Amino acid sequence: MGSNVYGWGQYAERDHKPLDLGGVISALRDTGYDYLEYYLDVNRPEENGRFAEQLRAKGLQPVSLYTGARLHEADQAQEAVRKVLASAHVAAQSGFRVISCNADPIGREKTEEELKTQAAALTDLGKGLNALGLKLGVHQHLPEMANHGREFHYDFDNTRPEIVGWCYDVHWVWKGGIPPGEALRQYGERVVTWHLRQSRDRIWWEDLDTGDIDYGEVARFAKDHGLARRFSVELALEPGTKITRSVVENHRRSREFVRRVFQA
């Protein structure tokens, strides 16, 4: 059971404070979490090892790291893969298990040739991570869900599940027009980790609770099909989000929701 750092950064920005990473780790430990998902440092690979040490020093585990990568350009994709793998080598030695990767968006739909290049790069990345003892989890935001999820489907329909896994961000895929149950029936076997967020009337809710997404349905499918159980709460703020509690209290409540619904 983990938390993604993104929402913590948003709360800190809202309060006009710098992100206190040590304080976040302590708060997660004290509210019953096992790990914090942070960003893979592709420019300073050694920092990934230092982050693992920071987690362990406060009783948490190194589990997953998040990164983007420019994978659609034939002259840059292999270098992007090389950089991620160089950093992932240190991450693997430090105990991490999953690299979540969102291929960089480019402000328009990618061409067929660009998607072909991207799928090949994801395959190379997945093979390289597997060789290190890591799993690749492809992540999506709204750009990948355009045109009925064209890029979302292409990445999975042109790669193999044992090589290219899925960091299933339930809310972004739902927001992109694909119901959770449908997405799981199509690609559930690929899930290596989860991002969990909720909304009400399509506006992000301050904690993970009941709302637009039926997480009971998601949890039943995950249990019935024995899917990976690395659940990362990713709270986030947008215009219209009503904040009535602290970031720590909202994460505590979210932890209880996951315990209750996912039995995790």
C-alpha angles and dihedrals in degrees: 000000000000147000131230116232095228098087093045089057091050092052090048091051090048089054092045092242133125117252109267101208094183090051091050091052091049092048091051092050091049093050096050105264125141103206148006119226108219134171121288107241103223094175097050106030092180090066089069089062091048090052090053089053090050090054094048093047088064097040100263129121132238104241116143142004130197130222144160124223136188100235106152100075116083093214094050107030098084092049090050090051091048092053094048091048092049090055092040089057089064091042091053092049087051094055104262116145108189136041112199111204130188110192108232115265117227105201095262139049113287118245123247090256092050091050090049090053090047094051090051090049092049089052091051090047093048093049091049093050092047089054088056092050093255134121126229116224115189112214129200138207126182098286091065090051096057120120094024093316095305097163092037091056095039094057092054100035091055100044136059121255095227090057105033112041131180134252093201110212095188097194098048092050090047090048087052091060105264116115114231095243093051092049091050094049090053102041109004093118088067097059113123098157140001139226113203127197135147138213137188118212084358093298116118111257120224095241138019106272140118116320143106094344120064099222090177088069091047092049093049092052092047092051096043092050098039094239123179113285104215102124118185117190108215110187115186140177131226134164106297097028107134112221114200101150140041122272089249094052091047090053091047090053091046090052090055091049092054091046090052100042103032096029088230 
